[in-house]
Structure formats: structure tokens, C-alpha cells
Amino acid sequence: LDAHEATGDHAYFGRAVELARFLIDRFADKEGGGFFDVWDQTEDLGRLGERQKPAPDNAVCAEVFIRLHHLTREDAYLETARTTLEAFAGAHPQMGYFASAYARQADTLLNPPAVVNIVGDMASAAPLHRAALSLDVPSRVVQVLDPARHAERLAALYLPAEPSPAAYVCLGTMCS
């Protein structure tokens, strides 16, 4: 997702979605929420036979799903992030400084980041893209959507294809 945001290359986005599906399919704790550190078909080789759910790793997973939600507005991603964070809600006081990653994602879940959707081809949108990446805010999500190639994503985000290039700064479902 970082590569997608920094370069505007949607191949990275597709790969992130593919990896997120794999993560849910093979590592998710369907009953307790969160993600295990080894997949569901690991041989019982020493400690690999003991599936654990490390809080710092799960905080990274929550960040991925929160960002995917803001890039797509798909509620399933947000629900995955929520259940991941809820799995550790009672444990955070004992986590010490490891709770910082958990707390940051819990804050991001409750207080959505600024999302900058830039509509235009990468060549014409480059100045807006650079400006969006330089925003000095604690949390932000940036993506470039080419109207010729990403009409479906634009429709899902309720963004117009014209004018182009244009930047839409969104907080939750409110954009300007």
C-alpha cells in the first residue's frame, strides 16, 4: 500500500488486495478475531505448531485493512480491522510500549485519516500527487485514479471523472 500511495501505480494496489485476501483466508482467527502468526496448515515443527496472535503484528494488519477501507470504501475491510483491534481490547494495559501500535490503529479506526483521491492520469496529476504526499498530517491516505482505467473505483467512491486532474480531500464520506 505504501508503494501504491507513493508511486500511484495500481499494480501495487492489486497486489495488496490479493495479499489481504490471502491473509484473511489463511491466518485469520475466525472465532476470536485478529490474525495468527503462522498459517492454518503449518506442520507441528517446534514453536511453529503453536499459533499465536502477536499484538504488534495484528496492529499492522489492522492498519492494512483500515487503509484498504479508505481506498475502496468496502465495509468488509473496516469490519476486519475492527475485529482485529477488538481481539486485543482487554490486553492493551499489559502490552507496555507494544500497545503504542495498537493504540495508533485504534485511534485511526475511531478518527478517520484524511483521504486524498486524485482524479486524473498520472502525468497530469503528478503535481497534485506530490502535494498530497507532502501533507503534514498524522494520518493520510493518497491515491491517484485515472478516469480511463478506474471508472469502477471512481463510481464506488462517488467521485466524478471530470474535471481532471482534480484532488478530492475526504474525511469519512464528506469530500471537497
PEFENWO-V492429 format. One record per pair of residues at least 12 apart in sequence whose ideal C-beta (glycine too) atoms are under 6 Angstrom apart, sorted by the first residue. I is the first residue (numbers start at 0). J is the second residue. D is the distance in whole Angstrom. If there is no record, write none. Layout:
[[I	J	D] [I	J	D]]
This chain:
[[0	15	5] [0	66	5] [4	141	5] [7	121	5] [7	128	6] [7	143	4] [19	67	6] [25	38	4] [25	39	6] [26	38	6] [31	86	6] [32	82	4] [32	83	6] [32	85	6] [32	86	4] [33	52	5] [33	57	5] [33	83	5] [33	86	4] [34	57	6] [34	60	5] [35	50	4] [35	52	6] [36	51	5] [36	53	6] [37	50	6] [54	87	5] [54	94	6] [54	97	6] [54	101	6] [55	97	5] [55	100	5] [57	83	5] [58	100	4] [58	101	5] [58	104	5] [60	83	6] [61	80	5] [61	83	4] [61	84	5] [61	104	4] [62	104	5] [64	76	5] [64	79	4] [64	80	4] [65	80	5] [65	107	6] [65	108	6] [66	140	6] [69	114	5] [69	140	5] [70	142	6] [80	108	6] [84	105	5] [87	101	6] [107	138	5] [111	171	5] [112	138	3] [112	139	5] [112	140	5] [113	136	5] [113	139	5] [114	140	5] [114	169	4] [115	131	4] [115	141	5] [115	166	6] [115	168	5] [116	142	6] [116	158	6] [116	167	5] [117	143	5] [117	166	5] [118	144	5] [118	158	6] [118	163	5] [118	165	5] [119	163	4] [119	164	3] [120	145	5] [121	143	6] [123	164	5] [124	143	5] [124	164	4] [127	164	6] [127	166	5] [128	143	6] [146	160	4] [146	163	6]]
